[in-house]
């Protein structure tokens, strides 16, 4: 599953739950699926963040990269 597919499914779940006419047992099941999709998206974003915060030096070594934020 791609990140985009998971986000689309999450949007559908939120819309369905916001309608409010879902039986309790089904709402719980839908909510659990939403939590699984949310974790999937979070984990995928963390992996990508880890990849993007490393740059290659001229000799091919990986080096950490960060941007200082102004407070």
C-alpha positions, 0 to 999 in steps of 0.5 A: 500500500502506498502512502497516498492510498493509506491517506485516501482510506483514512479520509474515507474513514473520517468522513464515515465516522463524522456522519455519525450514523454508524453502529457502534460495533462497526464504528469501533472496527472502522476506528481500529482500521484508521489507527492502523492506517495512521501508524502506517503513514506515521512510520512511512514518514519517519523512514523518509525523514530519516533518509532525507536527514542524511547527505552524502559527503564528497567521499561517499560517506553519509553525514547527518543533516539538520536545519537550525530553526529560529525560535 
